[in-house]
């Protein structure tokens, strides 16, 4: 039975694995198998019968001895072939069946199975894997050197592609993960600094979603599915870390002072408005400006101000 093939649509080189003609790539299909316990029982019976026939051949002569020896030999060959076709499949793993260089299917059902004893049975793990990329040092969109790493959760969904499309699917995922992390890190700035531009530090969910989408496209040809990606390390490189820390501190101070000034101006406006509405005092432009200046000094000062009591008139 010829294996199913499907066009390779992601632009990667077509797999030329067993049974895969040029320009096409193998896809997983179920392999033909029989219950292993039944095959084991029949094989043991054949071996016992073959041994018995050979032992009986020694006590006979002529055609009878020849017939018994032939039957015994055939039964022994059948028994050994039956045992050779037994294939244990553990949970979380699959067996890729290959016969004379051609892909014949995949066994995913756990337990003891029996297949053609002349086939090669390749074990492929289908368990979920947790893999962390190496710490990469790259430049972000602003040209600042940063250190970044990510963890990738993935598993094999197509054992045929994982076996024949790439040399080592685990190493393939590792390299592609590092490549995707570097590409994403270079497409965004480390910090937007209030500009509203998406950044690595401020838009972690968006960054991980894009990383997952890009990595999914990169490893699809290997029959691998990306379940989740997360950034595990994100920081400035040591050579600029101190400078960037001072810049962040300066931005924080400027932001705090801006909030203080905005609040102080609002309080001064409210005070002048209440004084005018309730007719407490009438101020000319000069004294109004002086009061505004004094209030702003009191409200915006980082240290406690000293009170001065005016014992004269308002204009002295």
Secondary structure, DSSP 8 states (H G I E B T S, - for coil): ----EEE--SSS-----TT--TTEEE---B---EEHHHHHHHHHHHHHHHHHHHHHHTT--THHHHHHHHHHHHHHHHHHHHHHTEEEE-TTEEEEEEETTEEEEEE-S-EEEE--TTSEEEEEE-S-EEEE---EEEE-TTS-EEEEEEEEEEEES-HHHHHHTSS-HHHHHHHHHHHHHHHHHHHSBS--TTS---BTTT-HHHHHHHHHHHHHHHHGGGTEEEEEEEEEEEEE-HHHHHHHHHHHHHHHHHHHHHHHHHHHHHHHHHHHHHHHHHTS----HHHHHHHHHHHHHHHH-SS--------S-TT-
